[in-house]
Amino acid sequence: RGVTSELVSRLLHLHFRDSKTKVSGDALQLMVEFLRIFVVEAAVRGVRQAQAEGAVLVDVDQLEKVLPQLLLDF
C-alpha cells in the first residue's frame, strides 16, 4: 500500500487554513512521490545508522540521529 493519494490528500487538507483550498492531481502525485522517497530514504539512513552502532533493529534513536541531515538534504 504505502503512501496513497488519499492519505496525502487528507494530510494536506488537515493543514489548509481555507477549507476551499484545492490540490491539482499533478501536485498531489508529486507530493505522493516526494513522501514515498522521503520515507524510504529515512528508513535506509536509519538502517545504516543502526549498523554503524552494531544494533540489530532500527529504533527511534537511530532515526533521531539521521533526521537533521535528512531534512537538510530534502
PQR file of N, CA, C, O and H, with PARSE charges and radii, in Angstrom:
ATOM      1  N   ARG A   1       0.816  -1.197   0.000 -0.4000 1.5000
ATOM      2  CA  ARG A   1       0.000   0.000   0.000 -0.0000 2.0000
ATOM      3  C   ARG A   1       0.851   1.249   0.000  0.5500 1.7000
ATOM      4  O   ARG A   1       0.809   2.022  -0.957 -0.5500 1.4000
ATOM      5  N   GLY A   2       1.613   1.462   1.036 -0.4000 1.5000
ATOM      6  CA  GLY A   2       2.494   2.616   1.078 -0.0000 2.0000
ATOM      7  C   GLY A   2       1.753   3.933   1.187  0.5500 1.7000
ATOM      8  O   GLY A   2       0.680   4.016   1.784 -0.5500 1.4000
ATOM      9  H   GLY A   2       1.647   0.834   1.813  0.4000 1.0000
ATOM     10  N   VAL A   3       2.339   4.949   0.606 -0.4000 1.5000
ATOM     11  CA  VAL A   3       1.782   6.295   0.637 -0.0000 2.0000
ATOM     12  C   VAL A   3       0.773   6.411  -0.504  0.5500 1.7000
ATOM     13  O   VAL A   3       1.142   6.288  -1.672 -0.5500 1.4000
ATOM     14  H   VAL A   3       3.211   4.881   0.121  0.4000 1.0000
ATOM     15  N   THR A   4      -0.484   6.644  -0.175 -0.4000 1.5000
ATOM     16  CA  THR A   4      -1.529   6.727  -1.192 -0.0000 2.0000
ATOM     17  C   THR A   4      -1.949   8.177  -1.430  0.5500 1.7000
ATOM     18  O   THR A   4      -1.713   9.050  -0.595 -0.5500 1.4000
ATOM     19  H   THR A   4      -0.783   6.744   0.774  0.4000 1.0000
ATOM     20  N   SER A   5      -2.561   8.412  -2.558 -0.4000 1.5000
ATOM     21  CA  SER A   5      -3.081   9.743  -2.877 -0.0000 2.0000
ATOM     22  C   SER A   5      -4.108  10.185  -1.853  0.5500 1.7000
ATOM     23  O   SER A   5      -4.146  11.351  -1.461 -0.5500 1.4000
ATOM     24  H   SER A   5      -2.752   7.703  -3.237  0.4000 1.0000
ATOM     25  N   GLU A   6      -4.937   9.251  -1.423 -0.4000 1.5000
ATOM     26  CA  GLU A   6      -5.969   9.589  -0.445 -0.0000 2.0000
ATOM     27  C   GLU A   6      -5.353  10.042   0.881  0.5500 1.7000
ATOM     28  O   GLU A   6      -5.805  11.013   1.487 -0.5500 1.4000
ATOM     29  H   GLU A   6      -4.905   8.304  -1.741  0.4000 1.0000
ATOM     30  N   LEU A   7      -4.324   9.331   1.317 -0.4000 1.5000
ATOM     31  CA  LEU A   7      -3.651   9.684   2.565 -0.0000 2.0000
ATOM     32  C   LEU A   7      -3.019  11.073   2.469  0.5500 1.7000
ATOM     33  O   LEU A   7      -3.190  11.901   3.364 -0.5500 1.4000
ATOM     34  H   LEU A   7      -3.957   8.542   0.825  0.4000 1.0000
ATOM     35  N   VAL A   8      -2.297  11.320   1.393 -0.4000 1.5000
ATOM     36  CA  VAL A   8      -1.630  12.609   1.228 -0.0000 2.0000
ATOM     37  C   VAL A   8      -2.657  13.733   1.123  0.5500 1.7000
ATOM     38  O   VAL A   8      -2.468  14.808   1.692 -0.5500 1.4000
ATOM     39  H   VAL A   8      -2.158  10.647   0.667  0.4000 1.0000
ATOM     40  N   SER A   9      -3.723  13.486   0.410 -0.4000 1.5000
ATOM     41  CA  SER A   9      -4.774  14.499   0.293 -0.0000 2.0000
ATOM     42  C   SER A   9      -5.360  14.830   1.659  0.5500 1.7000
ATOM     43  O   SER A   9      -5.563  16.002   1.978 -0.5500 1.4000
ATOM     44  H   SER A   9      -3.877  12.613  -0.052  0.4000 1.0000
ATOM     45  N   ARG A  10      -5.630  13.825   2.455 -0.4000 1.5000
ATOM     46  CA  ARG A  10      -6.156  14.067   3.807 -0.0000 2.0000
ATOM     47  C   ARG A  10      -5.166  14.845   4.665  0.5500 1.7000
ATOM     48  O   ARG A  10      -5.546  15.775   5.376 -0.5500 1.4000
ATOM     49  H   ARG A  10      -5.465  12.873   2.195  0.4000 1.0000
ATOM     50  N   LEU A  11      -3.896  14.459   4.592 -0.4000 1.5000
ATOM     51  CA  LEU A  11      -2.873  15.156   5.381 -0.0000 2.0000
ATOM     52  C   LEU A  11      -2.754  16.622   4.964  0.5500 1.7000
ATOM     53  O   LEU A  11      -2.654  17.505   5.815 -0.5500 1.4000
ATOM     54  H   LEU A  11      -3.588  13.704   4.014  0.4000 1.0000
ATOM     55  N   LEU A  12      -2.767  16.875   3.669 -0.4000 1.5000
ATOM     56  CA  LEU A  12      -2.675  18.248   3.190 -0.0000 2.0000
ATOM     57  C   LEU A  12      -3.879  19.067   3.648  0.5500 1.7000
ATOM     58  O   LEU A  12      -3.732  20.193   4.123 -0.5500 1.4000
ATOM     59  H   LEU A  12      -2.848  16.158   2.978  0.4000 1.0000
ATOM     60  N   HIS A  13      -5.065  18.493   3.500 -0.4000 1.5000
ATOM     61  CA  HIS A  13      -6.275  19.235   3.852 -0.0000 2.0000
ATOM     62  C   HIS A  13      -6.395  19.487   5.359  0.5500 1.7000
ATOM     63  O   HIS A  13      -7.077  20.424   5.775 -0.5500 1.4000
ATOM     64  H   HIS A  13      -5.185  17.579   3.114  0.4000 1.0000
ATOM     65  N   LEU A  14      -5.751  18.675   6.162 -0.4000 1.5000
ATOM     66  CA  LEU A  14      -5.751  18.918   7.606 -0.0000 2.0000
ATOM     67  C   LEU A  14      -5.049  20.228   7.957  0.5500 1.7000
ATOM     68  O   LEU A  14      -5.340  20.844   8.983 -0.5500 1.4000
ATOM     69  H   LEU A  14      -5.197  17.914   5.824  0.4000 1.0000
ATOM     70  N   HIS A  15      -4.124  20.646   7.097 -0.4000 1.5000
ATOM     71  CA  HIS A  15      -3.297  21.809   7.413 -0.0000 2.0000
ATOM     72  C   HIS A  15      -3.633  23.044   6.587  0.5500 1.7000
ATOM     73  O   HIS A  15      -3.000  24.086   6.755 -0.5500 1.4000
ATOM     74  H   HIS A  15      -3.888  20.146   6.264  0.4000 1.0000
ATOM     75  N   PHE A  16      -4.607  22.945   5.708 -0.4000 1.5000
ATOM     76  CA  PHE A  16      -5.028  24.125   4.954 -0.0000 2.0000
ATOM     77  C   PHE A  16      -5.842  25.035   5.857  0.5500 1.7000
ATOM     78  O   PHE A  16      -6.673  24.566   6.635 -0.5500 1.4000
ATOM     79  H   PHE A  16      -5.121  22.098   5.572  0.4000 1.0000
ATOM     80  N   ARG A  17      -5.606  26.322   5.755 -0.4000 1.5000
ATOM     81  CA  ARG A  17      -6.368  27.289   6.554 -0.0000 2.0000
ATOM     82  C   ARG A  17      -7.759  27.494   5.963  0.5500 1.7000
ATOM     83  O   ARG A  17      -8.734  27.683   6.690 -0.5500 1.4000
ATOM     84  H   ARG A  17      -4.931  26.703   5.124  0.4000 1.0000
ATOM     85  N   ASP A  18      -7.836  27.455   4.650 -0.4000 1.5000
ATOM     86  CA  ASP A  18      -9.112  27.659   3.954 -0.0000 2.0000
ATOM     87  C   ASP A  18      -9.632  26.305   3.477  0.5500 1.7000
ATOM     88  O   ASP A  18      -8.953  25.612   2.719 -0.5500 1.4000
ATOM     89  H   ASP A  18      -7.044  27.301   4.059  0.4000 1.0000
ATOM     90  N   SER A  19     -10.818  25.928   3.911 -0.4000 1.5000
ATOM     91  CA  SER A  19     -11.377  24.625   3.556 -0.0000 2.0000
ATOM     92  C   SER A  19     -11.680  24.515   2.066  0.5500 1.7000
ATOM     93  O   SER A  19     -11.928  23.416   1.570 -0.5500 1.4000
ATOM     94  H   SER A  19     -11.369  26.491   4.527  0.4000 1.0000
ATOM     95  N   LYS A  20     -11.666  25.629   1.349 -0.4000 1.5000
ATOM     96  CA  LYS A  20     -11.947  25.621  -0.089 -0.0000 2.0000
ATOM     97  C   LYS A  20     -10.688  25.392  -0.925  0.5500 1.7000
ATOM     98  O   LYS A  20     -10.768  25.277  -2.148 -0.5500 1.4000
ATOM     99  H   LYS A  20     -11.464  26.522   1.752  0.4000 1.0000
ATOM    100  N   THR A  21      -9.531  25.325  -0.273 -0.4000 1.5000
ATOM    101  CA  THR A  21      -8.275  25.117  -0.986 -0.0000 2.0000
ATOM    102  C   THR A  21      -8.297  23.762  -1.675  0.5500 1.7000
ATOM    103  O   THR A  21      -8.703  22.757  -1.090 -0.5500 1.4000
ATOM    104  H   THR A  21      -9.466  25.418   0.720  0.4000 1.0000
ATOM    105  N   LYS A  22      -7.852  23.750  -2.926 -0.4000 1.5000
ATOM    106  CA  LYS A  22      -7.822  22.514  -3.709 -0.0000 2.0000
ATOM    107  C   LYS A  22      -6.396  22.214  -4.139  0.5500 1.7000
ATOM    108  O   LYS A  22      -5.552  23.107  -4.218 -0.5500 1.4000
ATOM    109  H   LYS A  22      -7.523  24.566  -3.401  0.4000 1.0000
ATOM    110  N   VAL A  23      -6.143  20.947  -4.412 -0.4000 1.5000
ATOM    111  CA  VAL A  23      -4.833  20.499  -4.885 -0.0000 2.0000
ATOM    112  C   VAL A  23      -5.044  19.820  -6.223  0.5500 1.7000
ATOM    113  O   VAL A  23      -5.904  18.948  -6.350 -0.5500 1.4000
ATOM    114  H   VAL A  23      -6.828  20.221  -4.348  0.4000 1.0000
ATOM    115  N   SER A  24      -4.273  20.209  -7.215 -0.4000 1.5000
ATOM    116  CA  SER A  24      -4.412  19.582  -8.528 -0.0000 2.0000
ATOM    117  C   SER A  24      -3.907  18.142  -8.471  0.5500 1.7000
ATOM    118  O   SER A  24      -3.139  17.771  -7.584 -0.5500 1.4000
ATOM    119  H   SER A  24      -3.575  20.918  -7.112  0.4000 1.0000
ATOM    120  N   GLY A  25      -4.348  17.356  -9.418 -0.4000 1.5000
ATOM    121  CA  GLY A  25      -3.921  15.957  -9.487 -0.0000 2.0000
ATOM    122  C   GLY A  25      -2.419  15.813  -9.634  0.5500 1.7000
ATOM    123  O   GLY A  25      -1.810  14.933  -9.025 -0.5500 1.4000
ATOM    124  H   GLY A  25      -4.972  17.658 -10.139  0.4000 1.0000
ATOM    125  N   ASP A  26      -1.815  16.687 -10.452 -0.4000 1.5000
ATOM    126  CA  ASP A  26      -0.358  16.636 -10.647 -0.0000 2.0000
ATOM    127  C   ASP A  26       0.385  16.975  -9.360  0.5500 1.7000
ATOM    128  O   ASP A  26       1.371  16.327  -9.010 -0.5500 1.4000
ATOM    129  H   ASP A  26      -2.310  17.402 -10.947  0.4000 1.0000
ATOM    130  N   ALA A  27      -0.103  18.004  -8.656 -0.4000 1.5000
ATOM    131  CA  ALA A  27       0.540  18.391  -7.393 -0.0000 2.0000
ATOM    132  C   ALA A  27       0.409  17.280  -6.366  0.5500 1.7000
ATOM    133  O   ALA A  27       1.342  17.018  -5.607 -0.5500 1.4000
ATOM    134  H   ALA A  27      -0.904  18.530  -8.940  0.4000 1.0000
ATOM    135  N   LEU A  28      -0.737  16.631  -6.339 -0.4000 1.5000
ATOM    136  CA  LEU A  28      -0.953  15.532  -5.396 -0.0000 2.0000
ATOM    137  C   LEU A  28      -0.012  14.370  -5.709  0.5500 1.7000
ATOM    138  O   LEU A  28       0.590  13.801  -4.798 -0.5500 1.4000
ATOM    139  H   LEU A  28      -1.496  16.844  -6.955  0.4000 1.0000
ATOM    140  N   GLN A  29       0.118  14.018  -6.973 -0.4000 1.5000
ATOM    141  CA  GLN A  29       1.017  12.931  -7.358 -0.0000 2.0000
ATOM    142  C   GLN A  29       2.469  13.269  -7.018  0.5500 1.7000
ATOM    143  O   GLN A  29       3.236  12.395  -6.613 -0.5500 1.4000
ATOM    144  H   GLN A  29      -0.371  14.480  -7.713  0.4000 1.0000
ATOM    145  N   LEU A  30       2.840  14.534  -7.184 -0.4000 1.5000
ATOM    146  CA  LEU A  30       4.187  14.972  -6.835 -0.0000 2.0000
ATOM    147  C   LEU A  30       4.442  14.815  -5.340  0.5500 1.7000
ATOM    148  O   LEU A  30       5.508  14.351  -4.935 -0.5500 1.4000
ATOM    149  H   LEU A  30       2.217  15.243  -7.513  0.4000 1.0000
ATOM    150  N   MET A  31       3.475  15.199  -4.528 -0.4000 1.5000
ATOM    151  CA  MET A  31       3.608  15.061  -3.074 -0.0000 2.0000
ATOM    152  C   MET A  31       3.671  13.590  -2.658  0.5500 1.7000
ATOM    153  O   MET A  31       4.425  13.231  -1.753 -0.5500 1.4000
ATOM    154  H   MET A  31       2.610  15.576  -4.857  0.4000 1.0000
ATOM    155  N   VAL A  32       2.884  12.746  -3.311 -0.4000 1.5000
ATOM    156  CA  VAL A  32       2.917  11.310  -3.019 -0.0000 2.0000
ATOM    157  C   VAL A  32       4.317  10.761  -3.277  0.5500 1.7000
ATOM    158  O   VAL A  32       4.872  10.043  -2.445 -0.5500 1.4000
ATOM    159  H   VAL A  32       2.271  13.037  -4.046  0.4000 1.0000
ATOM    160  N   GLU A  33       4.878  11.100  -4.424 -0.4000 1.5000
ATOM    161  CA  GLU A  33       6.215  10.608  -4.769 -0.0000 2.0000
ATOM    162  C   GLU A  33       7.270  11.182  -3.828  0.5500 1.7000
ATOM    163  O   GLU A  33       8.185  10.468  -3.417 -0.5500 1.4000
ATOM    164  H   GLU A  33       4.427  11.683  -5.100  0.4000 1.0000
ATOM    165  N   PHE A  34       7.154  12.457  -3.483 -0.4000 1.5000
ATOM    166  CA  PHE A  34       8.093  13.081  -2.554 -0.0000 2.0000
ATOM    167  C   PHE A  34       8.068  12.368  -1.203  0.5500 1.7000
ATOM    168  O   PHE A  34       9.120  12.035  -0.658 -0.5500 1.4000
ATOM    169  H   PHE A  34       6.410  13.037  -3.816  0.4000 1.0000
ATOM    170  N   LEU A  35       6.876  12.134  -0.665 -0.4000 1.5000
ATOM    171  CA  LEU A  35       6.770  11.472   0.644 -0.0000 2.0000
ATOM    172  C   LEU A  35       7.267  10.030   0.592  0.5500 1.7000
ATOM    173  O   LEU A  35       7.871   9.541   1.547 -0.5500 1.4000
ATOM    174  H   LEU A  35       6.022  12.405  -1.108  0.4000 1.0000
ATOM    175  N   ARG A  36       7.010   9.350  -0.526 -0.4000 1.5000
ATOM    176  CA  ARG A  36       7.486   7.965  -0.669 -0.0000 2.0000
ATOM    177  C   ARG A  36       9.014   7.943  -0.627  0.5500 1.7000
ATOM    178  O   ARG A  36       9.609   7.135   0.086 -0.5500 1.4000
ATOM    179  H   ARG A  36       6.519   9.747  -1.301  0.4000 1.0000
ATOM    180  N   ILE A  37       9.636   8.823  -1.384 -0.4000 1.5000
ATOM    181  CA  ILE A  37      11.102   8.887  -1.413 -0.0000 2.0000
ATOM    182  C   ILE A  37      11.650   9.285  -0.044  0.5500 1.7000
ATOM    183  O   ILE A  37      12.646   8.722   0.411 -0.5500 1.4000
ATOM    184  H   ILE A  37       9.152   9.479  -1.964  0.4000 1.0000
ATOM    185  N   PHE A  38      11.015  10.240   0.607 -0.4000 1.5000
ATOM    186  CA  PHE A  38      11.453  10.699   1.928 -0.0000 2.0000
ATOM    187  C   PHE A  38      11.421   9.552   2.940  0.5500 1.7000
ATOM    188  O   PHE A  38      12.373   9.371   3.700 -0.5500 1.4000
ATOM    189  H   PHE A  38      10.206  10.697   0.237  0.4000 1.0000
ATOM    190  N   VAL A  39      10.345   8.783   2.955 -0.4000 1.5000
ATOM    191  CA  VAL A  39      10.209   7.679   3.914 -0.0000 2.0000
ATOM    192  C   VAL A  39      11.233   6.586   3.633  0.5500 1.7000
ATOM    193  O   VAL A  39      11.844   6.051   4.558 -0.5500 1.4000
ATOM    194  H   VAL A  39       9.572   8.929   2.337  0.4000 1.0000
ATOM    195  N   VAL A  40      11.421   6.256   2.363 -0.4000 1.5000
ATOM    196  CA  VAL A  40      12.411   5.227   2.013 -0.0000 2.0000
ATOM    197  C   VAL A  40      13.810   5.688   2.411  0.5500 1.7000
ATOM    198  O   VAL A  40      14.584   4.910   2.969 -0.5500 1.4000
ATOM    199  H   VAL A  40      10.925   6.691   1.612  0.4000 1.0000
ATOM    200  N   GLU A  41      14.136   6.936   2.131 -0.4000 1.5000
ATOM    201  CA  GLU A  41      15.456   7.459   2.485 -0.0000 2.0000
ATOM    202  C   GLU A  41      15.661   7.476   4.001  0.5500 1.7000
ATOM    203  O   GLU A  41      16.750   7.167   4.483 -0.5500 1.4000
ATOM    204  H   GLU A  41      13.507   7.568   1.678  0.4000 1.0000
ATOM    205  N   ALA A  42      14.626   7.832   4.744 -0.4000 1.5000
ATOM    206  CA  ALA A  42      14.719   7.812   6.209 -0.0000 2.0000
ATOM    207  C   ALA A  42      14.977   6.390   6.706  0.5500 1.7000
ATOM    208  O   ALA A  42      15.784   6.181   7.612 -0.5500 1.4000
ATOM    209  H   ALA A  42      13.741   8.083   4.352  0.4000 1.0000
ATOM    210  N   ALA A  43      14.296   5.427   6.115 -0.4000 1.5000
ATOM    211  CA  ALA A  43      14.488   4.031   6.519 -0.0000 2.0000
ATOM    212  C   ALA A  43      15.906   3.558   6.206  0.5500 1.7000
ATOM    213  O   ALA A  43      16.543   2.914   7.040 -0.5500 1.4000
ATOM    214  H   ALA A  43      13.641   5.597   5.379  0.4000 1.0000
ATOM    215  N   VAL A  44      16.395   3.868   5.027 -0.4000 1.5000
ATOM    216  CA  VAL A  44      17.749   3.455   4.627 -0.0000 2.0000
ATOM    217  C   VAL A  44      18.792   4.072   5.550  0.5500 1.7000
ATOM    218  O   VAL A  44      19.708   3.389   6.008 -0.5500 1.4000
ATOM    219  H   VAL A  44      15.877   4.390   4.349  0.4000 1.0000
ATOM    220  N   ARG A  45      18.650   5.357   5.817 -0.4000 1.5000
ATOM    221  CA  ARG A  45      19.620   6.026   6.695 -0.0000 2.0000
ATOM    222  C   ARG A  45      19.524   5.493   8.126  0.5500 1.7000
ATOM    223  O   ARG A  45      20.536   5.376   8.818 -0.5500 1.4000
ATOM    224  H   ARG A  45      17.906   5.912   5.444  0.4000 1.0000
ATOM    225  N   GLY A  46      18.329   5.177   8.559 -0.4000 1.5000
ATOM    226  CA  GLY A  46      18.159   4.589   9.884 -0.0000 2.0000
ATOM    227  C   GLY A  46      18.845   3.243   9.989  0.5500 1.7000
ATOM    228  O   GLY A  46      19.479   2.943  11.001 -0.5500 1.4000
ATOM    229  H   GLY A  46      17.507   5.273   7.997  0.4000 1.0000
ATOM    230  N   VAL A  47      18.725   2.431   8.952 -0.4000 1.5000
ATOM    231  CA  VAL A  47      19.391   1.113   8.927 -0.0000 2.0000
ATOM    232  C   VAL A  47      20.902   1.286   8.961  0.5500 1.7000
ATOM    233  O   VAL A  47      21.593   0.593   9.707 -0.5500 1.4000
ATOM    234  H   VAL A  47      18.210   2.675   8.130  0.4000 1.0000
ATOM    235  N   ARG A  48      21.413   2.204   8.159 -0.4000 1.5000
ATOM    236  CA  ARG A  48      22.865   2.431   8.139 -0.0000 2.0000
ATOM    237  C   ARG A  48      23.367   2.887   9.507  0.5500 1.7000
ATOM    238  O   ARG A  48      24.422   2.449   9.963 -0.5500 1.4000
ATOM    239  H   ARG A  48      20.851   2.767   7.552  0.4000 1.0000
ATOM    240  N   GLN A  49      22.611   3.762  10.154 -0.4000 1.5000
ATOM    241  CA  GLN A  49      22.996   4.243  11.484 -0.0000 2.0000
ATOM    242  C   GLN A  49      22.987   3.096  12.487  0.5500 1.7000
ATOM    243  O   GLN A  49      23.896   2.977  13.309 -0.5500 1.4000
ATOM    244  H   GLN A  49      21.754   4.118   9.783  0.4000 1.0000
ATOM    245  N   ALA A  50      21.964   2.256  12.421 -0.4000 1.5000
ATOM    246  CA  ALA A  50      21.876   1.112  13.333 -0.0000 2.0000
ATOM    247  C   ALA A  50      23.048   0.160  13.108  0.5500 1.7000
ATOM    248  O   ALA A  50      23.640  -0.341  14.064 -0.5500 1.4000
ATOM    249  H   ALA A  50      21.225   2.352  11.754  0.4000 1.0000
ATOM    250  N   GLN A  51      23.376  -0.085  11.850 -0.4000 1.5000
ATOM    251  CA  GLN A  51      24.509  -0.960  11.545 -0.0000 2.0000
ATOM    252  C   GLN A  51      25.810  -0.370  12.082  0.5500 1.7000
ATOM    253  O   GLN A  51      26.647  -1.097  12.616 -0.5500 1.4000
ATOM    254  H   GLN A  51      22.894   0.322  11.074  0.4000 1.0000
ATOM    255  N   ALA A  52      25.980   0.929  11.945 -0.4000 1.5000
ATOM    256  CA  ALA A  52      27.194   1.586  12.437 -0.0000 2.0000
ATOM    257  C   ALA A  52      27.313   1.474  13.949  0.5500 1.7000
ATOM    258  O   ALA A  52      28.417   1.456  14.493 -0.5500 1.4000
ATOM    259  H   ALA A  52      25.300   1.520  11.511  0.4000 1.0000
ATOM    260  N   GLU A  53      26.173   1.399  14.622 -0.4000 1.5000
ATOM    261  CA  GLU A  53      26.163   1.271  16.079 -0.0000 2.0000
ATOM    262  C   GLU A  53      26.156  -0.185  16.536  0.5500 1.7000
ATOM    263  O   GLU A  53      26.185  -0.459  17.735 -0.5500 1.4000
ATOM    264  H   GLU A  53      25.277   1.414  14.180  0.4000 1.0000
ATOM    265  N   GLY A  54      26.118  -1.111  15.594 -0.4000 1.5000
ATOM    266  CA  GLY A  54      26.082  -2.525  15.940 -0.0000 2.0000
ATOM    267  C   GLY A  54      24.718  -2.993  16.416  0.5500 1.7000
ATOM    268  O   GLY A  54      24.615  -4.052  17.036 -0.5500 1.4000
ATOM    269  H   GLY A  54      26.095  -0.888  14.619  0.4000 1.0000
ATOM    270  N   ALA A  55      23.680  -2.234  16.142 -0.4000 1.5000
ATOM    271  CA  ALA A  55      22.326  -2.616  16.558 -0.0000 2.0000
ATOM    272  C   ALA A  55      21.710  -3.543  15.526  0.5500 1.7000
ATOM    273  O   ALA A  55      22.016  -3.467  14.336 -0.5500 1.4000
ATOM    274  H   ALA A  55      23.764  -1.374  15.639  0.4000 1.0000
ATOM    275  N   VAL A  56      20.843  -4.411  15.999 -0.4000 1.5000
ATOM    276  CA  VAL A  56      20.160  -5.356  15.121 -0.0000 2.0000
ATOM    277  C   VAL A  56      18.879  -4.741  14.547  0.5500 1.7000
ATOM    278  O   VAL A  56      18.504  -5.024  13.409 -0.5500 1.4000
ATOM    279  H   VAL A  56      20.594  -4.472  16.965  0.4000 1.0000
ATOM    280  N   LEU A  57      18.220  -3.911  15.333 -0.4000 1.5000
ATOM    281  CA  LEU A  57      16.973  -3.273  14.918 -0.0000 2.0000
ATOM    282  C   LEU A  57      17.127  -1.757  14.893  0.5500 1.7000
ATOM    283  O   LEU A  57      17.911  -1.182  15.649 -0.5500 1.4000
ATOM    284  H   LEU A  57      18.525  -3.681  16.258  0.4000 1.0000
ATOM    285  N   VAL A  58      16.370  -1.130  14.016 -0.4000 1.5000
ATOM    286  CA  VAL A  58      16.324   0.336  13.971 -0.0000 2.0000
ATOM    287  C   VAL A  58      15.260   0.793  14.946  0.5500 1.7000
ATOM    288  O   VAL A  58      14.139   0.284  14.940 -0.5500 1.4000
ATOM    289  H   VAL A  58      15.734  -1.597  13.402  0.4000 1.0000
ATOM    290  N   ASP A  59      15.613   1.755  15.784 -0.4000 1.5000
ATOM    291  CA  ASP A  59      14.600   2.331  16.675 -0.0000 2.0000
ATOM    292  C   ASP A  59      14.627   3.847  16.547  0.5500 1.7000
ATOM    293  O   ASP A  59      15.331   4.399  15.701 -0.5500 1.4000
ATOM    294  H   ASP A  59      16.523   2.169  15.788  0.4000 1.0000
ATOM    295  N   VAL A  60      13.873   4.492  17.373 -0.4000 1.5000
ATOM    296  CA  VAL A  60      13.734   5.948  17.307 -0.0000 2.0000
ATOM    297  C   VAL A  60      15.085   6.644  17.457  0.5500 1.7000
ATOM    298  O   VAL A  60      15.308   7.686  16.841 -0.5500 1.4000
ATOM    299  H   VAL A  60      13.301   4.044  18.059  0.4000 1.0000
ATOM    300  N   ASP A  61      15.974   6.097  18.251 -0.4000 1.5000
ATOM    301  CA  ASP A  61      17.277   6.737  18.467 -0.0000 2.0000
ATOM    302  C   ASP A  61      18.043   6.910  17.159  0.5500 1.7000
ATOM    303  O   ASP A  61      18.594   7.980  16.899 -0.5500 1.4000
ATOM    304  H   ASP A  61      15.792   5.251  18.752  0.4000 1.0000
ATOM    305  N   GLN A  62      18.079   5.872  16.341 -0.4000 1.5000
ATOM    306  CA  GLN A  62      18.792   5.973  15.062 -0.0000 2.0000
ATOM    307  C   GLN A  62      18.108   6.973  14.130  0.5500 1.7000
ATOM    308  O   GLN A  62      18.778   7.750  13.449 -0.5500 1.4000
ATOM    309  H   GLN A  62      17.631   5.004  16.552  0.4000 1.0000
ATOM    310  N   LEU A  63      16.784   6.952  14.101 -0.4000 1.5000
ATOM    311  CA  LEU A  63      16.065   7.892  13.238 -0.0000 2.0000
ATOM    312  C   LEU A  63      16.283   9.335  13.689  0.5500 1.7000
ATOM    313  O   LEU A  63      16.405  10.237  12.861 -0.5500 1.4000
ATOM    314  H   LEU A  63      16.240   6.320  14.654  0.4000 1.0000
ATOM    315  N   GLU A  64      16.330   9.548  14.995 -0.4000 1.5000
ATOM    316  CA  GLU A  64      16.587  10.899  15.504 -0.0000 2.0000
ATOM    317  C   GLU A  64      17.981  11.381  15.124  0.5500 1.7000
ATOM    318  O   GLU A  64      18.192  12.574  14.907 -0.5500 1.4000
ATOM    319  H   GLU A  64      16.231   8.815  15.668  0.4000 1.0000
ATOM    320  N   LYS A  65      18.914  10.470  15.046 -0.4000 1.5000
ATOM    321  CA  LYS A  65      20.283  10.851  14.690 -0.0000 2.0000
ATOM    322  C   LYS A  65      20.417  11.223  13.214  0.5500 1.7000
ATOM    323  O   LYS A  65      21.209  12.100  12.871 -0.5500 1.4000
ATOM    324  H   LYS A  65      18.743   9.501  15.223  0.4000 1.0000
ATOM    325  N   VAL A  66      19.654  10.569  12.339 -0.4000 1.5000
ATOM    326  CA  VAL A  66      19.772  10.850  10.906 -0.0000 2.0000
ATOM    327  C   VAL A  66      18.812  11.939  10.431  0.5500 1.7000
ATOM    328  O   VAL A  66      18.982  12.469   9.333 -0.5500 1.4000
ATOM    329  H   VAL A  66      19.011   9.856  12.618  0.4000 1.0000
ATOM    330  N   LEU A  67      17.815  12.277  11.232 -0.4000 1.5000
ATOM    331  CA  LEU A  67      16.781  13.228  10.819 -0.0000 2.0000
ATOM    332  C   LEU A  67      17.301  14.626  10.472  0.5500 1.7000
ATOM    333  O   LEU A  67      16.879  15.176   9.455 -0.5500 1.4000
ATOM    334  H   LEU A  67      17.677  11.846  12.124  0.4000 1.0000
ATOM    335  N   PRO A  68      18.194  15.229  11.263 -0.5600 1.5000
ATOM    336  CA  PRO A  68      18.643  16.586  10.906  0.2800 2.0000
ATOM    337  C   PRO A  68      19.251  16.665   9.500  0.5500 1.7000
ATOM    338  O   PRO A  68      18.903  17.557   8.726 -0.5500 1.4000
ATOM    339  N   GLN A  69      20.146  15.749   9.172 -0.4000 1.5000
ATOM    340  CA  GLN A  69      20.763  15.784   7.845 -0.0000 2.0000
ATOM    341  C   GLN A  69      19.761  15.428   6.752  0.5500 1.7000
ATOM    342  O   GLN A  69      19.806  15.983   5.654 -0.5500 1.4000
ATOM    343  H   GLN A  69      20.429  15.025   9.800  0.4000 1.0000
ATOM    344  N   LEU A  70      18.863  14.508   7.057 -0.4000 1.5000
ATOM    345  CA  LEU A  70      17.825  14.146   6.088 -0.0000 2.0000
ATOM    346  C   LEU A  70      16.970  15.357   5.733  0.5500 1.7000
ATOM    347  O   LEU A  70      16.680  15.592   4.560 -0.5500 1.4000
ATOM    348  H   LEU A  70      18.827  14.057   7.949  0.4000 1.0000
ATOM    349  N   LEU A  71      16.570  16.118   6.732 -0.4000 1.5000
ATOM    350  CA  LEU A  71      15.761  17.311   6.478 -0.0000 2.0000
ATOM    351  C   LEU A  71      16.535  18.357   5.681  0.5500 1.7000
ATOM    352  O   LEU A  71      15.967  19.027   4.818 -0.5500 1.4000
ATOM    353  H   LEU A  71      16.806  15.928   7.685  0.4000 1.0000
ATOM    354  N   LEU A  72      17.810  18.497   5.964 -0.4000 1.5000
ATOM    355  CA  LEU A  72      18.620  19.433   5.196 -0.0000 2.0000
ATOM    356  C   LEU A  72      18.768  18.983   3.741  0.5500 1.7000
ATOM    357  O   LEU A  72      18.799  19.818   2.836 -0.5500 1.4000
ATOM    358  H   LEU A  72      18.272  17.954   6.665  0.4000 1.0000
ATOM    359  N   ASP A  73      18.857  17.690   3.514 -0.4000 1.5000
ATOM    360  CA  ASP A  73      19.016  17.161   2.165 -0.0000 2.0000
ATOM    361  C   ASP A  73      17.730  17.298   1.349  0.5500 1.7000
ATOM    362  O   ASP A  73      17.781  17.350   0.120 -0.5500 1.4000
ATOM    363  H   ASP A  73      18.832  17.012   4.249  0.4000 1.0000
ATOM    364  N   PHE A  74      16.599  17.354   2.012 -0.4000 1.5000
ATOM    365  CA  PHE A  74      15.340  17.486   1.288 -0.0000 2.0000
ATOM    366  C   PHE A  74      14.910  18.928   1.289  0.5500 1.7000
ATOM    367  O   PHE A  74      13.866  19.261   0.728 -0.5500 1.4000
ATOM    368  H   PHE A  74      16.558  17.311   3.011  0.4000 1.0000
TER
END
